[in-house]
Amino acid sequence: MKKLFSTLFLLYVGLISYGQTHTFTASADTNRILIGEQIIVTLKAELPKNSKFNWPVYTDTIKGLELVESSPLDTLSTSEKWSLTQTLTITSFDSGYVAFPPMLLNVDDQNITSPAIAIEVGMPQLKAEHELYDIKAPLEPPFNWVPFLLAWLGALVLTAG
């Protein structure tokens, strides 16, 4: 009975996925970072070649995440489909849990959303056995003798002449 149920379920899932004409996904290279580290989020879509679409635009800052870099939209064309890919490099400077929001792709007046991605942003671990130091004072630039010597030689030439 279990085998029959499993077979019917897989057949059903296969038929549903075969009937889909477009897909839109978002995936991240990691779910955990430390403050200031970067995550690469990849947006991918497969669309029929004759479809009209509006690609989502990620703003600079959304709910604790900041956009560092956005790659141009990469388009791969086959005889029947468009394969679209874009990578977003994002970071966060607040610790805690944040979510990369679902992105909205409009295809032929139909909205498709990507899944949200949960991201854990942690604080770096400080080692207790290391001694903490003050911030170093600014260094003085070395003295440049060239302008001083040129001024002295110029004054010497003017007084000699």
C-alpha positions as a LaTeX table, in Angstrom:
\begin{tabular}{lrrr}
\hline
Residue & $x$ (\AA) & $y$ (\AA) & $z$ (\AA) \\
\hline
Met1 & 0.00 & 0.00 & 0.00 \\
Lys2 & 2.86 & 2.38 & 0.82 \\
Lys3 & 4.51 & 1.69 & $-2.54$ \\
Leu4 & 1.28 & 2.39 & $-4.39$ \\
Phe5 & 0.77 & 5.65 & $-2.49$ \\
Ser6 & 4.39 & 6.71 & $-3.09$ \\
Thr7 & 4.14 & 5.91 & $-6.80$ \\
Leu8 & 0.89 & 7.83 & $-7.22$ \\
Phe9 & 2.29 & 10.79 & $-5.29$ \\
Leu10 & 5.44 & 10.94 & $-7.43$ \\
Leu11 & 3.35 & 10.65 & $-10.60$ \\
Tyr12 & 1.11 & 13.50 & $-9.41$ \\
Val13 & 4.08 & 15.72 & $-8.55$ \\
Gly14 & 5.68 & 14.93 & $-11.92$ \\
Leu15 & 2.53 & 15.87 & $-13.81$ \\
Ile16 & 2.16 & 19.13 & $-11.88$ \\
Ser17 & 5.78 & 20.14 & $-12.48$ \\
Tyr18 & 5.53 & 19.20 & $-16.18$ \\
Gly19 & 2.55 & 21.52 & $-16.63$ \\
Gln20 & 4.33 & 24.56 & $-15.22$ \\
Thr21 & 5.52 & 26.92 & $-17.91$ \\
His22 & 7.61 & 29.21 & $-15.71$ \\
Thr23 & 9.55 & 28.99 & $-12.45$ \\
Phe24 & 11.14 & 31.60 & $-10.19$ \\
Thr25 & 13.47 & 30.77 & $-7.30$ \\
Ala26 & 15.79 & 32.53 & $-4.89$ \\
Ser27 & 18.63 & 30.76 & $-3.12$ \\
Ala28 & 21.46 & 31.89 & $-0.84$ \\
Asp29 & 24.94 & 30.47 & $-0.55$ \\
Thr30 & 24.61 & 30.40 & 3.27 \\
Asn31 & 22.07 & 31.12 & 5.99 \\
Arg32 & 24.52 & 32.21 & 8.72 \\
Ile33 & 26.93 & 35.11 & 8.67 \\
Leu34 & 28.73 & 37.35 & 11.13 \\
Ile35 & 28.06 & 41.09 & 11.15 \\
Gly36 & 29.49 & 42.64 & 7.98 \\
Glu37 & 30.01 & 39.37 & 6.10 \\
Gln38 & 28.34 & 38.99 & 2.73 \\
Ile39 & 25.79 & 36.57 & 1.29 \\
Ile40 & 25.23 & 35.91 & $-2.39$ \\
Val41 & 21.56 & 35.48 & $-3.27$ \\
Thr42 & 20.86 & 34.01 & $-6.70$ \\
Leu43 & 17.56 & 34.75 & $-8.43$ \\
Lys44 & 16.68 & 32.31 & $-11.24$ \\
Ala45 & 13.70 & 32.17 & $-13.58$ \\
Glu46 & 12.72 & 29.98 & $-16.51$ \\
Leu47 & 10.12 & 31.50 & $-18.81$ \\
Pro48 & 8.61 & 30.69 & $-22.19$ \\
Lys49 & 10.32 & 32.64 & $-24.93$ \\
Asn50 & 7.23 & 34.58 & $-26.02$ \\
Ser51 & 6.33 & 35.81 & $-22.51$ \\
Lys52 & 6.59 & 39.39 & $-21.31$ \\
Phe53 & 8.04 & 39.93 & $-17.84$ \\
Asn54 & 9.08 & 42.59 & $-15.33$ \\
Trp55 & 12.20 & 41.55 & $-13.41$ \\
Pro56 & 12.15 & 42.46 & $-9.68$ \\
Val57 & 14.37 & 45.27 & $-8.43$ \\
Tyr58 & 15.95 & 45.00 & $-4.98$ \\
Thr59 & 16.26 & 48.37 & $-3.25$ \\
Asp60 & 19.39 & 49.38 & $-1.33$ \\
Thr61 & 18.11 & 48.48 & 2.14 \\
Ile62 & 15.26 & 46.24 & 3.25 \\
Lys63 & 14.63 & 45.33 & 6.90 \\
Gly64 & 18.22 & 45.05 & 8.12 \\
Leu65 & 19.80 & 43.88 & 4.86 \\
Glu66 & 21.92 & 46.12 & 2.67 \\
Leu67 & 22.65 & 45.61 & $-1.01$ \\
Val68 & 26.39 & 45.61 & $-1.71$ \\
Glu69 & 26.36 & 44.68 & $-5.38$ \\
Ser70 & 23.84 & 43.62 & $-8.00$ \\
Ser71 & 24.97 & 41.79 & $-11.11$ \\
Pro72 & 23.37 & 42.51 & $-14.47$ \\
Leu73 & 20.58 & 40.17 & $-15.56$ \\
Asp74 & 22.12 & 37.15 & $-17.31$ \\
Thr75 & 19.96 & 35.81 & $-20.12$ \\
Leu76 & 20.32 & 32.38 & $-21.69$ \\
Ser77 & 18.12 & 31.53 & $-24.63$ \\
Thr78 & 17.09 & 28.14 & $-25.98$ \\
Ser79 & 14.62 & 27.48 & $-28.75$ \\
Glu80 & 11.68 & 27.45 & $-26.31$ \\
Lys81 & 12.74 & 29.14 & $-23.04$ \\
Trp82 & 14.54 & 32.03 & $-21.46$ \\
Ser83 & 16.78 & 31.22 & $-18.49$ \\
Leu84 & 17.31 & 34.37 & $-16.45$ \\
Thr85 & 19.80 & 34.68 & $-13.58$ \\
Gln86 & 20.90 & 37.53 & $-11.34$ \\
Thr87 & 23.11 & 37.53 & $-8.25$ \\
Leu88 & 22.74 & 39.97 & $-5.38$ \\
Thr89 & 25.48 & 40.44 & $-2.81$ \\
Ile90 & 23.93 & 41.52 & 0.49 \\
Thr91 & 25.16 & 42.13 & 4.02 \\
Ser92 & 23.82 & 43.08 & 7.44 \\
Phe93 & 25.21 & 45.16 & 10.27 \\
Asp94 & 22.60 & 44.18 & 12.88 \\
Ser95 & 22.74 & 40.91 & 14.76 \\
Gly96 & 19.70 & 38.67 & 14.97 \\
Tyr97 & 17.45 & 36.99 & 12.46 \\
Val98 & 16.48 & 38.75 & 9.26 \\
Ala99 & 14.59 & 37.58 & 6.20 \\
Phe100 & 15.45 & 38.19 & 2.59 \\
Pro101 & 11.93 & 39.06 & 1.39 \\
Pro102 & 10.09 & 37.21 & $-1.36$ \\
Met103 & 10.77 & 38.80 & $-4.73$ \\
Leu104 & 7.89 & 39.40 & $-7.14$ \\
Leu105 & 8.24 & 38.52 & $-10.84$ \\
Asn106 & 5.45 & 39.60 & $-13.15$ \\
Val107 & 5.06 & 37.29 & $-16.16$ \\
Asp108 & 2.26 & 37.93 & $-18.66$ \\
Asp109 & 0.20 & 39.81 & $-16.03$ \\
Gln110 & 0.65 & 36.95 & $-13.57$ \\
Asn111 & 2.65 & 37.39 & $-10.35$ \\
Ile112 & 5.15 & 34.75 & $-9.23$ \\
Thr113 & 6.94 & 35.10 & $-5.89$ \\
Ser114 & 10.18 & 33.55 & $-4.82$ \\
Pro115 & 10.47 & 32.02 & $-1.35$ \\
Ala116 & 11.75 & 34.14 & 1.54 \\
Ile117 & 15.19 & 33.26 & 2.89 \\
Ala118 & 15.86 & 33.30 & 6.64 \\
Ile119 & 19.32 & 34.60 & 7.56 \\
Glu120 & 20.99 & 34.47 & 10.97 \\
Val121 & 23.40 & 37.34 & 11.63 \\
Gly122 & 25.69 & 36.67 & 14.58 \\
Met123 & 28.20 & 38.60 & 16.61 \\
Pro124 & 31.86 & 37.57 & 16.37 \\
Gln125 & 33.11 & 35.62 & 19.38 \\
Leu126 & 35.71 & 37.46 & 21.44 \\
Lys127 & 38.42 & 35.37 & 23.03 \\
Ala128 & 38.64 & 35.93 & 26.77 \\
Glu129 & 42.36 & 35.13 & 27.02 \\
His130 & 43.37 & 37.98 & 24.69 \\
Glu131 & 44.08 & 41.36 & 26.17 \\
Leu132 & 42.04 & 44.26 & 24.78 \\
Tyr133 & 43.97 & 47.26 & 23.45 \\
Asp134 & 43.14 & 50.92 & 22.95 \\
Ile135 & 42.87 & 52.36 & 19.49 \\
Lys136 & 46.27 & 53.49 & 18.23 \\
Ala137 & 46.94 & 57.21 & 18.02 \\
Pro138 & 47.36 & 58.76 & 14.56 \\
Leu139 & 50.92 & 58.65 & 13.22 \\
Glu140 & 52.73 & 61.87 & 12.38 \\
Pro141 & 53.76 & 62.11 & 8.74 \\
Pro142 & 57.54 & 62.29 & 8.17 \\
Phe143 & 58.97 & 65.78 & 7.69 \\
Asn144 & 59.59 & 66.65 & 4.03 \\
Trp145 & 62.85 & 68.61 & 3.69 \\
Val146 & 62.50 & 69.36 & $-0.04$ \\
Pro147 & 60.14 & 72.40 & 0.18 \\
Phe148 & 62.18 & 73.80 & 3.09 \\
Leu149 & 65.47 & 73.49 & 1.16 \\
Leu150 & 63.95 & 74.98 & $-2.02$ \\
Ala151 & 62.63 & 77.97 & $-0.05$ \\
Trp152 & 66.02 & 78.44 & 1.62 \\
Leu153 & 67.87 & 78.23 & $-1.72$ \\
Gly154 & 65.37 & 80.67 & $-3.27$ \\
Ala155 & 65.89 & 83.15 & $-0.43$ \\
Leu156 & 69.66 & 82.73 & $-0.77$ \\
Val157 & 69.54 & 83.44 & $-4.51$ \\
Leu158 & 67.34 & 86.53 & $-4.01$ \\
Thr159 & 69.59 & 87.97 & $-1.35$ \\
Ala160 & 72.76 & 87.24 & $-3.37$ \\
Gly161 & 71.37 & 88.85 & $-6.53$ \\
\hline
\end{tabular}
